[in-house]
Amino acid sequence: MMKKGFQVAARLGHHTPFPRTLRILPRLSSASAFGSSTDSLVSRFLRKTDFKDYALPNASWSPDMLSLYQEFLKKTNSEGWIKLPSFKSNRDHVQGLKLPSGLIATSAHLSSDISPPGDYRIFTRCIQVAGQGYEYVIFFHPTKKKSICLFQPGPYLEGPPGFAHGGSLTAMIDETFSKTAYLAGEGLFTMSLNIRFKNLLPVGSLAVLNVQVDKIEDQKLYMSCIAQSRDQQTVFAKCSGVFLQLSLEKESP
């Protein structure tokens, strides 16, 4: 599936026609073929469900992360910010919808050794022990098309002794890009990421990821991020990314 996604992105970059089975959004339209404005996408994303929300405080959260979480939670009542739920799989977020035709992974692509069958997890939710891997929560502002991610890396993400692996921060930025791109304009696939590391991120410390959509053009969302300390005195990384804009399809009854 990922290979096919990159092939689609490559075709877009070379301005060649898409396969007829792919449904493409109009250029810079505020709504897709399903009327998916930012408001409707957010509304669907926030619908009530029985799935466990992993973006809630637990005993592993540092006082710094917990207090900033409480600050942004207050902003959801007065400043237009929305706390996004975080389930173990993106499948849970888009129930009733599916990837465009031609980008569906069939059983032929999957290993027969997967156990239990269907136990899929998004990469940043693959470590189940609280505090050991990715602890994070994302707040999204629909009008500004911006997100703030509070990220606390655990010891299972260590690279240099005592510090988070650079790939773990990259993955966290990509995940924040992904949720922001989808809600801001149905961005589905990462086409490119360009990251510059500035300082090491200590394990167990708090990184604040400031993400925004810079522009939407030619079915692409152009994103930027600054990952820094809470006091903004230490920049851990700066990143830019481009996402491909595609509409999900409704699943057959």
N, C-alpha and C positions, 0 to 999 in steps of 0.2 A: 504493500500500500504506500509506504513512504517513498519507494523508488518511483512509483507511478506519479505520486504527488510532485516530486522533483522534476519528472519529465514534463508534467503540465506546466510547472513554473518556467522550465527552460523554453518551452514553446512560446510562452507569453513574452519572455525576454527577447526572443528572436522574431516576434510579431508574426508568427505563423498561426494559422487557424486552429482553434480548439477542436477536439473531437466533438461530433454532433451530440454525443450522449451527455456532454457536460452543459449544465445550465449556468450561464454567465450573467452577472449583474450588469445593468446599464452603467455607463461611466458616471461616477460621482452622483448616483441617485440616492435620495434619502430613504428609499424603501425598495426592497427587492420584489421579486415576483410574488412573494407571500405577504407583502406589506410589512416587512420586518424593519421598521424604523428602530432607532436606538431605544426608544421607550418600550416598544413591544418586545424587543430582544431582552431588555432588562427585566420586564415583567415576567416573561417566560422563565428566565434564569432564576428568578426569586420565588417561583411558585412553591407552595407548600409541598413537602415530601417527607417520607419516612426515612430517607437516607441519612446516615450520620454526617454531620457537618464537622470536619476536622479543623476548621478555622475558628476554633473557640479556645479560650484560655484553658491551660492545664497547669499542673504543678511544676512543669519544667520551664515555664516562661519566666524570664528574668523580670525584676521589678521595672526596669527600663522599658521593656517591651509591653508589659502589662499596663503601665501608666499611659504610654502613648496610644495603645489600643483603646483605653477608656476615653482619651481625648478625642480620637476620631469617631468613636461611638456616639459621643455627644454631638459631633458635627453632622451626623446622619439626621438629627432632628431639626437642624436649623440652617445648614449650609449646603445641602444638596448632595452630600456624599452618601454612598450606599455601601454597606458591608456585604461582600460577596460570600456566599456559602462555598465550601470546598469539599466535594465528595471524592471518594476514592478513585473514581473513573470518570472521564469525560462522557462516557455513555450515559451516566446517570444525569448529567447536566442537560443532555439534548434528547431525552426520551421522546419518542414520536417522530423524530427526525433522523435522517441518515446522511452519510456523505454522498456527494453527487455520483451518479451512475458512472461506472468505470473505475471508481476509487474504493470499491468495497473489497476488503480482504476475505477471501473464500477459505474454506477448510483446507484447501490444498496448500495455502501459505502457512498454516499453523502446525506446530509440532504436536505429535500425538502424545508427547510426554507432559503436556500442560496439565497440572493437577492443583486444585480441582478445576474441572472444565468451566470456563467462563469467569474465572477469578481474575479479572483484569484490573490493573491499577495504573493510574497516571504516575509517571516517573517520580515526581516530587511528593507522592503519597505512598511510595513503595515500602518505606521503613515504618513498621507499625508501632514500635516502642516509642512512647512519648519522650521527646527531648533528645533522642539519639540521632535523628536525621534532619529533615526539613520541618521546622516550625515556622509557620507563616500565615498571614492573613492579608487579604487585598481589599482595599476600599476604592471604589470607582465613582467618578463624577461624570454623569451622562452629558451634561451641558458643556463642560470644559473638555470632555474626552481625555481625561487624565486619570491615572491610578496612583495610589500609594500602597506599596507592599512593605509590611514589617516582617523581616526575615531574621531568624535566629538559627544559625547552623549548629548541629549537634556533632558529637565526636565521631560518628560514623561517616562524616563528610570531611574528615581531616585530610589535608595534603601535607604541607610542611608541618613538622611537629608543633601543635598548638594553634594552627591556623587552618581555615577552611580551604579545601581544594578549589582552585580557580574554576574548574568545571562545574562545581556545585553552585557557585554564584552565577555562572553563565546560564545554567539550567533554570535557576530561579528568575533571572531576568527574562528568559525566553517564555517561561510560564506566565509571568505578569504581562508581557507583551501579548501573549496569546489570548488571555481573557479580555484584555483591553481592546485588542483588534477586533475580536468577535463582537463584543457589545457595541463598539463604536461604529462598525461598518462591515460586519460579517467577514472579517479576516479569518481564514481557516488554516493556511499553511505558511510556515516561515520560509521565505525565499532566501534571505541572507541575514547574517548577524556580523557586526563588526565591533569587537570589544577591546578596550584598552584598560589594562589593570594599572592602578595607581598605588595602592597600598594593600598590604595583607589584611585579611579579615579574621580576627581571633575567633576560635570556636567558642560558642556560647554567648557571643556579643550580639548586639543589634545592628543590623544594616537597614537603612530606610531607602527603598527604591522609588524614585520619582520618575514615573513613566508618563509620556504624553504622545498623542497622535499629532505629528507635525503637519501632515497633509494627506489627502486621499486623491489619488490621481491615476488614471489609466488602470483601474481595477487593482491598485496597489495601495496599501497603507504604509506610510513612512513613519517610523516610531523612533523615539529617543529615550534614553534612561541615564540618570545619574544615581549611583549607589553610594551612599555616604553615611556617616555617623549621625546620630540624632542631633547633635549640636552643629552639624554641617562643617565641622573643622577638619574632618578626615574624609577624603574621597577614596572609595575602594575601587571603583571602576566607572567608566563611561562607555555607553553602548548605543549603537544605532541598529535598526533592523527594518526589513521590508517584508510585509505580509501580503499574500495573495488573497484577493477578495472573491469569494465564491459563495453561492447560496446553498444551504442544506436543503435536502428534499424531504417531503413528507413520506413516512413509511406507509406501506400498503396496509390496509386494515387486516 
